[in-house]
Amino acid sequence: MSSLGTEGRRVRWEAAGELPLAAATLAFLAAYAWPILDPDLSTTRTRLCQWTVWATWAILVADFLVRLALSKDRRRFVLSTPLEIATIALPLLRPLRLLRLLTLLGAVNRHAGKTLRGRVGIYVAGSVALVVFVASLAVLDAERDAGGNIDDFGDAVWWSMTTISTIGYGDLYPVTGTGRLVAVGLMLAGIALLGIVTASVATWLIERVAQTDADLSAATRRDLATVRDELAEVKALLLDAQTRQ
Protein backbone atom coordinates (compact mmCIF):
# COMPACT_ATOMS: atom_id res chain seq x y z
CA MET A 1 0.00 0.00 0.00
CA SER A 2 1.30 3.45 -0.90
CA SER A 3 2.14 5.96 1.83
CA LEU A 4 -0.46 8.36 0.41
CA GLY A 5 -3.15 5.69 0.68
CA THR A 6 -2.10 4.90 4.23
CA GLU A 7 -2.26 8.55 5.21
CA GLY A 8 -5.71 8.83 3.66
CA ARG A 9 -6.87 5.88 5.73
CA ARG A 10 -5.58 7.60 8.88
CA VAL A 11 -7.50 10.78 8.04
CA ARG A 12 -10.68 8.78 7.45
CA TRP A 13 -10.12 6.89 10.71
CA GLU A 14 -9.74 10.15 12.63
CA ALA A 15 -12.87 11.62 11.04
CA ALA A 16 -14.92 8.50 11.82
CA GLY A 17 -13.58 8.31 15.38
CA GLU A 18 -14.25 11.89 16.51
CA LEU A 19 -17.74 11.36 17.88
CA PRO A 20 -17.09 7.89 19.40
CA LEU A 21 -14.02 9.26 21.17
CA ALA A 22 -16.02 12.24 22.41
CA ALA A 23 -18.68 9.83 23.73
CA ALA A 24 -16.00 7.74 25.45
CA THR A 25 -14.55 10.89 27.00
CA LEU A 26 -17.98 11.89 28.32
CA ALA A 27 -18.31 8.41 29.83
CA PHE A 28 -14.91 8.92 31.48
CA LEU A 29 -16.03 12.29 32.84
CA ALA A 30 -19.17 10.77 34.35
CA ALA A 31 -17.21 7.87 35.86
CA TYR A 32 -14.59 10.25 37.24
CA ALA A 33 -17.14 12.69 38.68
CA TRP A 34 -19.63 10.31 40.28
CA PRO A 35 -17.48 8.98 43.14
CA ILE A 36 -16.21 12.51 43.88
CA LEU A 37 -19.67 14.06 44.01
CA ASP A 38 -21.04 11.13 46.01
CA PRO A 39 -18.35 9.95 48.46
CA ASP A 40 -20.83 7.46 49.97
CA LEU A 41 -21.23 5.63 46.66
CA SER A 42 -21.55 1.87 47.02
CA THR A 43 -18.56 -0.35 46.43
CA THR A 44 -20.16 -1.93 43.37
CA ARG A 45 -20.82 1.41 41.69
CA THR A 46 -17.39 2.71 42.62
CA ARG A 47 -15.83 -0.35 41.02
CA LEU A 48 -18.01 0.20 37.93
CA CYS A 49 -16.73 3.75 37.67
CA GLN A 50 -13.14 2.53 37.97
CA TRP A 51 -13.66 0.00 35.19
CA THR A 52 -15.21 2.70 33.01
CA VAL A 53 -12.19 4.94 33.56
CA TRP A 54 -9.84 2.14 32.54
CA ALA A 55 -12.03 1.21 29.55
CA THR A 56 -11.84 4.76 28.19
CA TRP A 57 -8.07 4.65 28.65
CA ALA A 58 -7.93 1.42 26.64
CA ILE A 59 -10.01 3.01 23.86
CA LEU A 60 -7.66 5.99 23.67
CA VAL A 61 -4.62 3.69 23.56
CA ALA A 62 -6.14 1.63 20.75
CA ASP A 63 -7.06 4.75 18.77
CA PHE A 64 -3.55 6.17 19.16
CA LEU A 65 -1.89 2.93 18.05
CA VAL A 66 -4.12 2.66 14.98
CA ARG A 67 -3.39 6.25 13.94
CA LEU A 68 0.31 5.67 14.53
CA ALA A 69 0.25 2.57 12.30
CA LEU A 70 -1.57 4.49 9.56
CA SER A 71 0.75 7.52 9.67
CA LYS A 72 3.15 8.18 6.82
CA ASP A 73 5.77 9.78 9.09
CA ARG A 74 5.42 8.04 12.43
CA ARG A 75 8.17 10.02 14.12
CA ARG A 76 6.52 13.31 13.17
CA PHE A 77 3.15 11.98 14.33
CA VAL A 78 4.56 11.07 17.75
CA LEU A 79 6.28 14.45 18.13
CA SER A 80 3.04 16.27 17.22
CA THR A 81 0.95 14.52 19.88
CA PRO A 82 2.74 15.03 23.23
CA LEU A 83 -0.48 15.56 25.21
CA GLU A 84 -2.04 12.41 23.79
CA ILE A 85 1.05 10.44 24.75
CA ALA A 86 0.84 11.89 28.27
CA THR A 87 -2.84 10.93 28.36
CA ILE A 88 -2.18 7.27 27.63
CA ALA A 89 1.20 6.94 29.37
CA LEU A 90 0.26 8.40 32.77
CA PRO A 91 -3.07 6.77 33.69
CA LEU A 92 -2.03 6.17 37.30
CA LEU A 93 -1.67 9.87 38.15
CA ARG A 94 -5.23 10.85 38.98
CA PRO A 95 -5.11 14.59 38.10
CA LEU A 96 -3.45 13.83 34.74
CA ARG A 97 -6.37 11.62 33.82
CA LEU A 98 -8.20 14.84 33.07
CA LEU A 99 -5.96 15.29 30.02
CA ARG A 100 -8.32 12.85 28.32
CA LEU A 101 -10.87 15.67 28.16
CA LEU A 102 -8.72 17.31 25.47
CA THR A 103 -10.32 14.80 23.12
CA LEU A 104 -13.72 16.30 23.88
CA LEU A 105 -12.44 19.87 23.45
CA GLY A 106 -10.99 18.94 20.08
CA ALA A 107 -14.35 17.55 18.95
CA VAL A 108 -16.13 20.72 20.14
CA ASN A 109 -13.68 22.88 18.20
CA ARG A 110 -13.96 20.87 14.98
CA HIS A 111 -17.76 20.86 15.03
CA ALA A 112 -18.15 24.54 16.00
CA GLY A 113 -19.39 27.27 13.72
CA LYS A 114 -17.77 27.88 10.35
CA THR A 115 -16.93 31.53 10.97
CA LEU A 116 -14.01 32.58 13.13
CA ARG A 117 -16.19 34.28 15.73
CA GLY A 118 -18.59 31.34 15.78
CA ARG A 119 -15.77 28.86 16.32
CA VAL A 120 -14.12 31.00 19.00
CA GLY A 121 -17.40 31.67 20.80
CA ILE A 122 -18.45 28.02 20.94
CA TYR A 123 -14.95 26.82 21.76
CA VAL A 124 -14.42 29.34 24.56
CA ALA A 125 -17.85 28.74 26.11
CA GLY A 126 -17.42 24.97 25.98
CA SER A 127 -13.85 25.13 27.23
CA VAL A 128 -14.68 27.38 30.18
CA ALA A 129 -17.60 25.24 31.29
CA LEU A 130 -15.63 22.00 30.95
CA VAL A 131 -12.42 23.32 32.54
CA VAL A 132 -14.29 24.84 35.51
CA PHE A 133 -16.23 21.62 36.06
CA VAL A 134 -13.27 19.24 35.93
CA ALA A 135 -11.04 21.58 37.95
CA SER A 136 -13.74 21.72 40.61
CA LEU A 137 -13.85 17.93 40.69
CA ALA A 138 -10.07 17.61 40.84
CA VAL A 139 -9.57 20.15 43.61
CA LEU A 140 -12.46 18.74 45.65
CA ASP A 141 -11.01 15.24 45.28
CA ALA A 142 -7.65 16.50 46.54
CA GLU A 143 -8.85 18.86 49.28
CA ARG A 144 -11.93 17.29 50.83
CA ASP A 145 -10.06 15.30 53.51
CA ALA A 146 -6.94 17.49 53.71
CA GLY A 147 -8.15 19.85 56.43
CA GLY A 148 -8.46 22.84 54.10
CA ASN A 149 -11.47 25.05 53.44
CA ILE A 150 -12.70 23.48 50.17
CA ASP A 151 -15.13 20.92 51.58
CA ASP A 152 -17.98 20.64 49.05
CA PHE A 153 -18.64 20.98 45.33
CA GLY A 154 -20.12 24.48 45.68
CA ASP A 155 -16.92 25.75 47.28
CA ALA A 156 -14.88 24.02 44.59
CA VAL A 157 -16.87 25.66 41.78
CA TRP A 158 -16.57 29.10 43.40
CA TRP A 159 -12.82 28.62 43.80
CA SER A 160 -12.48 27.49 40.18
CA MET A 161 -14.44 30.51 38.88
CA THR A 162 -12.35 33.01 40.83
CA THR A 163 -9.13 31.27 39.83
CA ILE A 164 -9.79 30.91 36.11
CA SER A 165 -10.88 34.57 35.95
CA THR A 166 -7.57 35.48 37.67
CA ILE A 167 -9.48 37.36 40.39
CA GLY A 168 -8.51 35.09 43.27
CA TYR A 169 -10.34 36.51 46.29
CA GLY A 170 -8.33 34.28 48.63
CA ASP A 171 -11.34 33.17 50.67
CA LEU A 172 -10.81 29.60 49.39
CA TYR A 173 -7.47 28.07 48.52
CA PRO A 174 -5.90 24.60 48.14
CA VAL A 175 -3.51 23.28 50.75
CA THR A 176 -2.35 20.06 49.09
CA GLY A 177 0.28 19.69 46.40
CA THR A 178 -2.26 18.17 44.00
CA GLY A 179 -4.72 21.00 44.63
CA ARG A 180 -2.04 23.60 43.95
CA LEU A 181 -1.08 21.78 40.75
CA VAL A 182 -4.71 22.04 39.65
CA ALA A 183 -4.63 25.75 40.55
CA VAL A 184 -1.58 26.35 38.35
CA GLY A 185 -3.23 24.61 35.41
CA LEU A 186 -6.44 26.57 35.94
CA MET A 187 -4.63 29.91 36.06
CA LEU A 188 -2.78 29.09 32.84
CA ALA A 189 -6.08 28.07 31.23
CA GLY A 190 -7.65 31.37 32.30
CA ILE A 191 -4.81 33.38 30.78
CA ALA A 192 -5.00 31.37 27.55
CA LEU A 193 -8.77 31.78 27.25
CA LEU A 194 -8.48 35.51 27.92
CA GLY A 195 -5.92 35.73 25.12
CA ILE A 196 -8.27 33.88 22.75
CA VAL A 197 -11.14 36.25 23.55
CA THR A 198 -8.91 39.31 23.12
CA ALA A 199 -7.63 38.04 19.77
CA SER A 200 -11.19 37.34 18.62
CA VAL A 201 -12.35 40.85 19.53
CA ALA A 202 -9.32 42.37 17.80
CA THR A 203 -10.04 40.32 14.67
CA TRP A 204 -13.68 41.45 14.71
CA LEU A 205 -12.63 45.12 15.00
CA ILE A 206 -10.16 44.75 12.12
CA GLU A 207 -12.87 43.15 9.98
CA ARG A 208 -15.28 45.98 10.80
CA VAL A 209 -12.71 48.66 9.95
CA ALA A 210 -11.81 46.89 6.70
CA GLN A 211 -15.48 46.60 5.77
CA THR A 212 -16.06 50.30 6.54
CA ASP A 213 -13.06 51.27 4.41
CA ALA A 214 -14.35 49.10 1.57
CA ASP A 215 -17.80 50.70 1.78
CA LEU A 216 -16.31 54.20 1.79
CA SER A 217 -14.09 53.38 -1.19
CA ALA A 218 -17.05 52.01 -3.12
CA ALA A 219 -19.12 55.11 -2.31
CA THR A 220 -16.25 57.38 -3.40
CA ARG A 221 -15.93 55.51 -6.70
CA ARG A 222 -19.66 55.85 -7.33
CA ASP A 223 -19.54 59.60 -6.61
CA LEU A 224 -16.56 60.06 -8.95
CA ALA A 225 -18.37 58.13 -11.68
CA THR A 226 -21.42 60.36 -11.24
CA VAL A 227 -19.27 63.52 -11.45
CA ARG A 228 -17.56 62.21 -14.58
CA ASP A 229 -20.91 61.52 -16.21
CA GLU A 230 -22.20 64.99 -15.33
CA LEU A 231 -19.04 66.63 -16.67
CA ALA A 232 -19.36 64.63 -19.86
CA GLU A 233 -22.94 65.86 -20.24
CA VAL A 234 -21.87 69.49 -19.66
CA LYS A 235 -19.05 69.12 -22.18
CA ALA A 236 -21.45 67.68 -24.72
CA LEU A 237 -23.85 70.59 -24.21
CA LEU A 238 -21.06 73.12 -24.61
CA LEU A 239 -19.85 71.48 -27.81
CA ASP A 240 -23.40 71.41 -29.15
CA ALA A 241 -23.84 75.11 -28.34
CA GLN A 242 -20.55 76.00 -30.04
CA THR A 243 -21.57 74.01 -33.11
CA ARG A 244 -24.85 75.89 -33.43
CA GLN A 245 -23.10 79.24 -33.21
N, C-alpha and C positions, 0 to 999 in steps of 0.2 A: 504493500500500500504506500502511495506517495505521501510525503510529509504534508503537502497541502491538503490532501484528503483527510489525513489524521487530524490536522488542526481544525478542519471544518467539522469533524465529528465532535471535537472537544467543545467548539462553540455551540453546536446543537445540544450537546449534553448539558452545558451550563444554562442555556435558555430553557430547556425542559425541566431542569432541576430547581429553578428559582423558587417557584411556589411550594413544592414539596419541602425544600429546605426551610423556607419561612415557616411552614406549618410545624415542622419538627422543632424549630427554635421556639415557637410559641408553646409547644408542649413542654420543652425544657423550662421555659419561664414559669409555667404553671406549676411544674413539679418542684422547681427551686423555691417558689414563693409560698406554696401551701404549708410546708412544715414551719416556715418562719412566722407566717401570720397566725398559725394555730399551733403553738408549742405543745398543746395537749393532744395532738393528733395520735391516733392509735398506731401501734407498732406495725400492723399490716399495711396501713395507708402510707406510713413513713417509708416502709420498705418498697412499696409500689412507686413512690416518688423517686427513691434512689435508683431503682431499675430504669425508670423513665429518663433520668439524667444520664445514666450510662448508655442507654439506647440511642439517645440523640448524639452523644459523643461518637458512638460507633458509626452512625449515619454520616457524620461529618468526616470521619476518617476515610470511610469508603468513597465518599464523593471526592475528597482530595486526591486519593490514590488513582481513581479513574481519570480525573483531569490531568494528573501528572503523567499517566501512561499515554494519554492522547495528545500531549503537548509536543510541538515540534522542537522547541528548545527547552528541555527540562530544567537545565540550570537557571535559565532566565525566569522560568515559571516559579521555581522555588524562591529565588531572590525577590520576586515581586509579590510574594504572599507571606510576609513575616508574621502578620497577626493571625493568619489562618494556621500557620505552623505552631504558634504559641497556643492557639485554641485547642489543637489536638494533642500537643505534646505535654501540656501541663494540666491535665484533668484533675489531679489530686489537690491542687491549690484552689480552695473554694472561691475566693474572690475572683481569680482569673477565669473561672468558669463563665463569668458574665461576658467574656470576650465573644462567646458564641452568638451573642445578640447582634454582633456586627453583621451577621448573615441577614437578619431581619431588617436592619437599617439599609443594607445594600438593596434589598428587594423593594423597600419603600422608595428609595431614591430612583431606581430604574423604572418604577411604575407611576411616578409622579407626573405632574403636568408637563406638557411639551414645552411651554415657554420657560425662560429662565426664572422669572419671578414665581411662576407656578411651582416649578421644581424646588426652588429654594424655600418657598413658603411651606409646602407640604413636608419637605425634608426636615426643616427646622422644627416645625410643630411636632412631628412624629419623634424626632430625636430628643427634644426636650422632655416630652412626656415619658418616653421610654427610659431615658437616662435618669430622670428624677425617681421614677418608680424603682428601677433596679438598684440605684444607689441607696434609696431608703431601705430596701430589703437587706442589702449588704451591710450597711452600718448598723441596722437593728440586730442582725444576726451576730455581729461582732460585739456590740455594746450592751445587749440586754442583760447579761449576767456579769458584767465587768465592774459594776459599782459606779458607773457614770450616770449622766442625767438624760440619756436617750433610752427610755424604757418601753415605749410603745410605738406603733406604726405612725400615729399622728405626729409625735415628736420627730420621728425620722424623716417624714415628708417635709415638715417645716424646716428642719435643718438642711435638707437637700435643696429646698427652694432658696433659702438665704445664701447657701454656699455657691450654687451654680450661677446665681445672679451677682456674685462677688460682693454682696452686701455684708454678710457675716456679722449678725448682731452680737454673737458671743454668748447668748443665753443658753444655747445648746452646743456641745462640742464633744468629739470623740476622745476617749482616753486610751484606747488600745492601739497597738501598731497597725492592725488590720483596718480599723476604723479611720486612722489617719491616712493610710494608703488610699482608701476610698475617697477621702476628702481631697487629696492631691489630684486624683483623677477627675473628680467632679469640678474642681476649680479650673483645671486645664480645659475640660469640656465646655465650661461656661465662657472662657475666653475665646475658644475656637468658634462657638456658636455666635458670640457677639461679633466676631470678625466677619462671619458669613453674612449676618444681617446687615452690617455696615457696608460690605461690598455690594450686596444686593440693592440697597438704597442708592449707593453711589452710581451703580449701573443704570438704575431707573432714572435718576436725574440726568445722566449723560444722554440717555435715549430721548428724554423729553426735550432737552436743549437742542439736540440734533434735529428732532422733528420740527421744533419751532423754527430753527434756522432754515430747514428745507421749505417750510410753508412760506416764510418771508421771502426766500429766494424765488419761489414760484410766483408769488404775488408781484414781486418786483419785475420779473420777466413779462408777466401779463400786462402790467402797466406800461412798460417800455414798448411792447408790441402795439398797445392801443395808441400811444403817442406817435409811433412811427406811422401807423395807418392814418391818423389824423393829419400829420404833416404831409403825407403823400396826397391826401385829398386836397389840402390847401395848395400844394404845389400844382396839382392838376388844374385847380380852378384858376390859379394865376396864369398858367400857360394858356388856358383857354381864353382868358380875358385878353392877354397879349395878342393872341392870334386874331381875335375879332377886331382889335384896333388896327 
